[in-house]
Amino acid sequence: MTFEKSKSRQMSAHALIPGGAHTYAKGDDQYPQLAPAFIARGRGSHVWDVDGNEFIEYGSGLRAVTLGHAHPRVVEAARKQMELGANFTRPASIELDCAEAMLDLVGGDMVKFAKHGSDAVTAALKLARAYTGRPLVAVCGDQPFFAVDDWFIGSTPMHAGIPDATRALTLKFRFNDLDSLRALFEQHKNLISCVIMEAETTEQPKPGYLQSVIDLCHANGVVFVLDEMITGFRWHNGGAAALHGLSPDLRTFGKAMGNGFSISALVGKRDIMQLGGLQHDKPRVFLMSTTHGGETHCLAAAIETMRMYRELDVVAHMWKQGEKLKRGVLDAAKRQGVEQWFGVQGRPCNLIYYTLDPQGQRSQVYRALFLQELIARGVLAPSFVVNYAHADTDIDRTVTAVDGALGVYRRAIEEGAEKFLIGPPVKPVFRTFN
């Protein structure tokens, strides 16, 4: 396996694009040296790079693809709509069709579409501030990402260019720790507009925890925003809110709702959402107004995706295949004697793996090594997040590749990773310096 074309294009990419990619999680610092730098095409659960190498792929566009790459039904729906025009000076009828389909599937009173998740989450924050008249936001500090906008990025180590005054408006609390949130409410009484969090990431909520958060929010006049970018279209057809029996004030969706096409959504209760509309006498809220928010072919892709979710048991299949993959990976780790240093976390429909060094500490060096060895065996897996296209044969081949990669991992634990890793280790996205 060679990456000559990838490497030649990397130099040009870094000369023209800051970071060499338009998404930090896809950057060169997230992958080992021996990795495909550019993907040429994808079909189902497989992708091919510019050098012609084929990989079983996991993660699927940062979890944006749940039906499989280039699913013919979704592509055809988008193609038909493009022939009718992509954008107009008044709303297209399909905007109402998609709104009806979305609310029918996930619940809620009103919905507003945009192009990416950050738009939706930041709009939720803006609504909450207008609704409550309060400036602060509390986010779950154990969850990695909510938006590209200053209010959130200012709370990370990568906050260059963001004023201290903006950074001071975002507070953090701990997941599964109701007292940490209660303490914020007491310390900043009547100043917090909303709480923004995911229902879960790798750690599941304690029984009753999420509902207690909602109750605590409402007791303090705070809007509860559930970020469903990942859990939506993956945990349950109705999202994590349906799985956990919750009624959030606002919810944000994106990623998988268009099977890779660019669309996101803010869904919520009418009394809050209508502040962004025309039928009220309160101060107007500039909610979301994007040139491409009503882009018709993306809405068509979303409608077809939602139709397939109703017709097919997409979510159940992802849970089943994820569970099979989890069992196979953990068996391979035991077989290779590295279960002390390597494992998987999260729900079967959204698995990630962790890599520890000989001292049992999280290690980017060993992550790079594991990625390198998977890639060499035809698997591109920054995570083990499955999609509907992952067949049993894909899972079996992946487990075989994991077994081989962990054989090298075991030797690296014994002899040192530097003996096996080619090139520098991968790095976390949120760091202060390169």
C-alpha positions as CSV (number, residue, x, y, z in Angstrom):
1,M,0.0,0.0,0.0
2,T,1.5,3.3,-1.1
3,F,0.3,6.9,-0.6
4,E,2.3,8.7,-3.3
5,K,-0.5,10.8,-4.7
6,S,-1.8,11.6,-1.2
7,K,1.6,12.8,-0.2
8,S,2.0,15.0,-3.2
9,R,-1.4,16.6,-2.8
10,Q,-0.7,17.2,0.9
11,M,2.0,19.8,0.1
12,S,-0.3,21.7,-2.1
13,A,-3.2,21.5,0.4
14,H,-1.1,23.1,3.2
15,A,0.0,25.8,0.9
16,L,-3.6,26.8,0.0
17,I,-5.7,25.6,3.0
18,P,-4.8,26.4,6.6
19,G,-4.2,23.1,8.2
20,G,-4.6,21.3,4.9
21,A,-8.2,20.5,5.5
22,H,-11.5,22.3,6.1
23,T,-12.3,20.3,9.3
24,Y,-9.8,20.0,12.1
25,A,-10.8,16.4,12.9
26,K,-9.8,15.4,9.3
27,G,-6.3,17.1,9.5
28,D,-3.0,15.5,9.1
29,D,-2.2,15.8,12.8
30,Q,-5.1,13.4,13.5
31,Y,-3.6,10.5,11.4
32,P,-0.3,8.7,11.3
33,Q,2.2,9.4,8.5
34,L,1.3,6.2,6.7
35,A,-2.3,7.1,6.0
36,P,-4.5,8.2,3.1
37,A,-4.5,12.0,3.0
38,F,-7.3,12.3,0.4
39,I,-10.4,10.1,-0.3
40,A,-11.5,9.9,-3.9
41,R,-14.8,8.1,-3.5
42,G,-17.0,6.0,-1.2
43,R,-19.7,3.4,-1.6
44,G,-21.6,1.9,1.3
45,S,-19.1,1.1,4.1
46,H,-16.0,1.3,1.9
47,V,-13.9,4.2,0.6
48,W,-11.0,4.5,-1.9
49,D,-8.2,7.0,-1.7
50,V,-6.5,8.9,-4.5
51,D,-3.9,6.2,-4.8
52,G,-6.6,3.5,-5.3
53,N,-6.3,1.9,-1.9
54,E,-9.6,0.5,-0.6
55,F,-10.6,0.7,3.0
56,I,-13.5,-0.4,5.2
57,E,-14.3,2.9,6.8
58,Y,-15.7,3.7,10.2
59,G,-16.8,7.1,11.5
60,S,-18.3,7.9,8.1
61,G,-17.7,11.6,7.7
62,L,-17.6,12.4,11.4
63,R,-20.8,10.4,11.9
64,A,-22.6,12.3,9.1
65,V,-23.3,9.1,7.1
66,T,-25.5,6.5,8.6
67,L,-27.0,4.8,5.6
68,G,-23.7,4.3,3.8
69,H,-21.8,6.5,1.3
70,A,-23.6,7.5,-1.9
71,H,-26.8,5.6,-1.0
72,P,-28.6,5.4,-4.3
73,R,-32.0,6.4,-2.9
74,V,-30.7,9.5,-1.2
75,V,-28.5,10.5,-4.2
76,E,-31.5,10.0,-6.5
77,A,-33.8,12.1,-4.3
78,A,-31.2,14.9,-4.3
79,R,-30.6,14.6,-8.0
80,K,-34.3,15.0,-8.9
81,Q,-34.6,18.0,-6.7
82,M,-31.5,19.7,-8.2
83,E,-33.1,19.5,-11.6
84,L,-35.9,21.7,-10.3
85,G,-33.5,24.3,-8.9
86,A,-31.4,24.5,-5.7
87,N,-32.2,28.0,-4.3
88,F,-34.9,30.6,-4.8
89,T,-35.8,34.1,-3.7
90,R,-38.8,32.8,-1.7
91,P,-39.1,29.6,0.4
92,A,-39.4,26.4,-1.6
93,S,-42.3,24.1,-0.9
94,I,-40.0,21.3,0.1
95,E,-38.9,23.4,3.1
96,L,-42.4,22.8,4.6
97,D,-42.3,19.2,3.6
98,C,-39.0,18.6,5.4
99,A,-40.2,20.5,8.5
100,E,-43.3,18.2,8.7
101,A,-41.2,15.1,8.2
102,M,-38.6,16.2,10.8
103,L,-41.1,17.1,13.5
104,D,-43.1,13.9,12.8
105,L,-40.0,11.8,13.3
106,V,-38.3,13.4,16.3
107,G,-41.1,15.4,17.9
108,G,-41.2,19.1,18.8
109,D,-43.4,22.1,17.8
110,M,-41.2,24.1,15.4
111,V,-38.0,23.6,13.4
112,K,-35.5,25.8,11.7
113,F,-32.9,24.4,9.2
114,A,-29.3,25.4,8.6
115,K,-26.2,23.9,7.1
116,H,-24.1,22.8,10.0
117,G,-24.4,21.9,13.7
118,S,-22.7,25.0,15.1
119,D,-25.4,27.2,13.5
120,A,-28.1,25.3,15.3
121,V,-26.4,25.2,18.7
122,T,-25.5,28.9,18.7
123,A,-29.0,29.8,17.6
124,A,-30.3,27.8,20.6
125,L,-28.1,29.8,22.9
126,K,-29.3,33.1,21.3
127,L,-32.9,32.1,21.8
128,A,-32.3,31.1,25.4
129,R,-30.7,34.5,26.1
130,A,-33.6,36.3,24.5
131,Y,-36.1,34.2,26.3
132,T,-34.6,34.6,29.7
133,G,-32.8,37.9,29.4
134,R,-29.7,36.3,30.9
135,P,-26.1,36.3,29.5
136,L,-24.4,33.1,30.7
137,V,-24.4,29.6,29.3
138,A,-23.5,26.4,31.2
139,V,-22.1,23.5,29.1
140,C,-21.1,20.0,30.1
141,G,-17.3,20.2,30.5
142,D,-16.9,16.4,30.0
143,Q,-18.3,16.6,26.5
144,P,-15.9,17.6,23.7
145,F,-17.6,19.9,21.3
146,F,-20.6,22.1,20.8
147,A,-19.9,24.8,18.2
148,V,-17.1,26.6,16.3
149,D,-18.4,29.9,17.6
150,D,-16.5,32.0,20.1
151,W,-18.8,31.3,23.0
152,F,-17.7,27.7,23.0
153,I,-14.2,27.7,21.5
154,G,-13.2,30.3,24.0
155,S,-13.7,27.7,26.7
156,T,-11.1,25.4,25.1
157,P,-7.3,25.5,25.1
158,M,-7.5,26.7,21.5
159,H,-8.9,30.2,22.3
160,A,-6.5,32.5,20.5
161,G,-8.4,35.4,19.0
162,I,-11.3,35.3,21.4
163,P,-11.8,38.1,23.9
164,D,-11.7,37.4,27.6
165,A,-15.1,39.0,28.0
166,T,-16.6,36.4,25.6
167,R,-14.8,33.6,27.3
168,A,-16.2,34.6,30.7
169,L,-19.8,34.0,29.5
170,T,-19.4,30.2,29.3
171,L,-19.4,28.1,32.4
172,K,-18.8,24.3,32.8
173,F,-20.2,21.6,34.9
174,R,-19.5,17.8,35.2
175,F,-21.6,15.0,33.7
176,N,-23.5,12.8,36.1
177,D,-22.8,15.4,38.9
178,L,-26.0,17.3,39.6
179,D,-24.3,19.2,42.5
180,S,-21.7,20.7,40.1
181,L,-24.6,22.2,38.1
182,R,-26.5,23.3,41.2
183,A,-23.4,25.1,42.4
184,L,-23.2,27.1,39.2
185,F,-26.8,28.2,39.6
186,E,-26.1,29.3,43.1
187,Q,-22.9,31.1,42.3
188,H,-24.4,32.8,39.2
189,K,-28.0,33.3,40.5
190,N,-30.4,34.5,37.8
191,L,-27.6,35.0,35.3
192,I,-27.5,31.6,33.4
193,S,-29.7,31.5,30.3
194,C,-29.4,27.8,29.3
195,V,-27.7,24.5,29.9
196,I,-26.4,22.8,26.8
197,M,-25.3,19.1,26.9
198,E,-25.5,15.8,25.2
199,A,-27.6,13.0,26.8
200,E,-24.4,10.9,26.9
201,T,-21.1,10.3,25.2
202,T,-19.0,7.4,26.4
203,E,-20.5,7.4,29.8
204,Q,-24.2,6.7,30.3
205,P,-26.3,8.9,32.5
206,K,-27.1,7.7,36.0
207,P,-30.8,6.7,36.5
208,G,-32.8,9.9,36.7
209,Y,-29.9,12.2,36.1
210,L,-31.0,13.8,32.9
211,Q,-34.5,14.5,34.1
212,S,-33.1,15.9,37.3
213,V,-31.0,18.3,35.2
214,I,-34.2,19.5,33.3
215,D,-36.1,19.9,36.6
216,L,-33.2,21.9,38.1
217,C,-33.1,24.1,35.0
218,H,-36.8,24.8,35.1
219,A,-36.7,25.5,38.8
220,N,-34.1,28.2,38.1
221,G,-35.8,29.6,35.0
222,V,-33.1,28.1,32.7
223,V,-33.7,26.8,29.2
224,F,-32.5,23.2,28.7
225,V,-30.9,22.5,25.3
226,L,-30.2,18.9,24.3
227,D,-27.4,18.5,21.7
228,E,-28.4,15.6,19.5
229,M,-25.8,16.0,16.7
230,I,-24.5,12.6,17.4
231,T,-27.3,10.8,19.2
232,G,-29.9,12.0,16.8
233,F,-30.5,9.4,13.9
234,R,-28.3,7.0,15.8
235,W,-29.6,6.2,19.3
236,H,-33.3,6.0,18.4
237,N,-35.5,7.3,15.5
238,G,-36.7,10.0,18.0
239,G,-33.1,10.6,19.2
240,A,-31.7,10.4,22.7
241,A,-34.7,12.3,24.1
242,A,-37.0,9.5,23.0
243,L,-34.6,6.8,24.3
244,H,-34.4,8.5,27.7
245,G,-38.0,9.8,27.9
246,L,-37.1,13.5,28.0
247,S,-38.8,16.7,26.9
248,P,-36.1,19.2,26.3
249,D,-36.9,22.9,25.6
250,L,-34.7,22.9,22.5
251,R,-32.8,20.2,20.6
252,T,-30.2,20.5,17.9
253,F,-29.6,18.0,15.1
254,G,-27.3,17.6,12.2
255,K,-24.7,15.2,10.9
256,A,-26.6,12.1,9.9
257,M,-30.0,13.7,9.1
258,G,-29.1,14.1,5.4
259,N,-26.8,11.0,5.1
260,G,-23.8,13.3,4.4
261,F,-25.6,16.2,2.7
262,S,-25.2,19.5,4.5
263,I,-28.2,20.1,6.8
264,S,-28.8,20.8,10.5
265,A,-31.8,21.7,12.5
266,L,-33.0,23.4,15.6
267,V,-36.1,21.9,17.1
268,G,-38.0,23.2,20.1
269,K,-41.0,24.3,22.0
270,R,-43.2,26.9,20.4
271,D,-43.0,29.6,23.1
272,I,-39.2,29.8,22.7
273,M,-38.9,29.1,19.0
274,Q,-41.4,31.7,17.9
275,L,-39.1,34.4,19.2
276,G,-37.3,33.9,15.9
277,G,-40.4,34.5,13.9
278,L,-43.0,37.1,13.0
279,Q,-46.0,36.2,15.1
280,H,-45.1,37.8,18.5
281,D,-44.8,41.3,20.0
282,K,-41.5,40.8,21.8
283,P,-38.1,42.1,20.6
284,R,-37.1,40.3,17.3
285,V,-34.4,37.6,17.5
286,F,-32.1,37.1,14.5
287,L,-32.3,33.4,14.8
288,M,-30.8,31.6,11.8
289,S,-30.9,33.2,8.3
290,T,-28.6,31.4,6.0
291,T,-28.5,31.7,2.2
292,H,-28.3,28.0,1.8
293,G,-30.5,27.0,4.8
294,G,-33.3,26.0,2.4
295,E,-31.1,24.4,-0.2
296,T,-33.5,22.1,-1.9
297,H,-31.5,19.0,-2.7
298,C,-30.2,18.8,0.9
299,L,-33.7,19.0,2.1
300,A,-34.7,16.2,-0.3
301,A,-31.8,14.1,0.9
302,A,-33.0,14.6,4.5
303,I,-36.6,13.7,3.6
304,E,-35.4,10.5,1.9
305,T,-33.1,9.7,4.8
306,M,-36.0,10.1,7.2
307,R,-38.3,8.0,5.0
308,M,-35.7,5.2,5.1
309,Y,-35.5,5.4,8.8
310,R,-39.2,4.8,9.0
311,E,-39.2,2.0,6.4
312,L,-36.0,0.2,7.6
313,D,-34.8,-0.6,11.1
314,V,-31.6,1.5,10.5
315,V,-30.9,2.2,14.2
316,A,-31.4,-1.4,15.3
317,H,-29.0,-2.6,12.6
318,M,-26.3,-0.1,13.8
319,W,-26.8,-1.3,17.4
320,K,-26.5,-5.0,16.3
321,Q,-23.4,-4.5,14.1
322,G,-21.8,-2.3,16.7
323,E,-22.3,-5.0,19.3
324,K,-20.8,-7.6,17.0
325,L,-17.8,-5.4,16.4
326,K,-17.4,-4.7,20.1
327,R,-17.4,-8.4,21.0
328,G,-14.9,-9.2,18.2
329,V,-12.5,-6.3,19.2
330,L,-12.6,-7.2,22.9
331,D,-11.9,-10.8,22.0
332,A,-9.0,-9.8,19.9
333,A,-7.6,-7.7,22.7
334,K,-7.8,-10.7,25.1
335,R,-6.3,-13.0,22.5
336,Q,-3.3,-10.6,22.1
337,G,-3.0,-10.0,25.8
338,V,-3.5,-6.2,25.6
339,E,-6.9,-5.8,27.3
340,Q,-5.1,-3.9,30.0
341,W,-4.1,-1.2,27.5
342,F,-6.7,-1.2,24.8
343,G,-10.5,-1.2,24.8
344,V,-13.7,0.3,23.6
345,Q,-16.3,2.7,25.1
346,G,-19.7,4.0,24.3
347,R,-23.0,2.6,23.0
348,P,-22.7,-0.1,20.3
349,C,-24.1,2.3,17.8
350,N,-21.3,4.8,18.6
351,L,-18.2,3.0,19.7
352,I,-14.8,4.6,20.2
353,Y,-11.6,2.9,21.3
354,Y,-9.0,4.0,23.8
355,T,-5.2,3.4,23.7
356,L,-3.0,3.4,26.8
357,D,0.7,3.3,27.2
358,P,2.7,0.8,29.3
359,Q,2.0,3.0,32.4
360,G,-1.8,2.9,31.7
361,Q,-2.0,6.6,30.6
362,R,-4.0,7.7,27.5
363,S,-1.5,7.8,24.7
364,Q,-1.6,9.6,21.3
365,V,1.6,7.7,20.4
366,Y,-0.2,4.3,20.8
367,R,-3.3,5.7,19.1
368,A,-1.2,6.6,16.1
369,L,0.4,3.2,16.1
370,F,-2.9,1.4,16.2
371,L,-4.3,3.6,13.4
372,Q,-1.2,2.9,11.3
373,E,-1.5,-0.8,11.7
374,L,-5.3,-0.8,11.0
375,I,-4.7,1.2,7.8
376,A,-2.0,-1.2,6.7
377,R,-4.7,-3.9,6.9
378,G,-7.3,-2.1,4.9
379,V,-9.3,-0.5,7.7
380,L,-9.7,3.3,8.2
381,A,-11.1,3.7,11.7
382,P,-10.6,6.9,13.8
383,S,-13.4,5.3,15.8
384,F,-15.5,2.2,15.5
385,V,-18.7,4.0,14.7
386,V,-20.7,1.8,12.3
387,N,-23.4,2.7,9.7
388,Y,-26.2,0.8,8.1
389,A,-24.0,-0.4,5.3
390,H,-21.6,-2.3,7.5
391,A,-22.2,-5.9,6.6
392,D,-21.1,-9.0,8.6
393,T,-18.2,-9.5,6.2
394,D,-17.0,-6.0,7.0
395,I,-17.2,-6.7,10.7
396,D,-15.3,-10.0,10.4
397,R,-12.6,-8.4,8.2
398,T,-12.3,-5.6,10.7
399,V,-11.9,-7.9,13.6
400,T,-9.1,-9.8,11.7
401,A,-7.4,-6.4,11.1
402,V,-7.7,-5.4,14.7
403,D,-6.2,-8.7,15.8
404,G,-3.2,-8.1,13.7
405,A,-2.9,-4.5,14.7
406,L,-3.0,-5.4,18.4
407,G,-0.3,-8.0,17.8
408,V,2.0,-5.1,16.9
409,Y,0.5,-3.1,19.8
410,R,1.5,-5.9,22.2
411,R,5.1,-5.9,20.9
412,A,5.2,-2.1,21.2
413,I,4.1,-2.3,24.9
414,E,7.0,-4.7,25.4
415,E,9.7,-3.1,23.3
416,G,8.6,0.6,22.9
417,A,6.3,2.2,20.4
418,E,9.1,4.2,18.8
419,K,10.3,0.9,17.3
420,F,7.1,0.5,15.3
421,L,5.5,3.9,14.7
422,I,6.6,5.6,11.5
423,G,6.5,9.4,11.8
424,P,5.1,11.6,14.6
425,P,2.2,10.7,16.9
426,V,-1.3,12.1,16.4
427,K,-2.3,15.1,18.5
428,P,-5.5,16.4,20.2
429,V,-7.4,19.0,18.2
430,F,-7.8,21.3,21.2
431,R,-4.3,22.4,22.1
432,T,-2.8,25.8,22.6
433,F,0.3,25.4,20.3
434,N,0.9,23.2,17.3
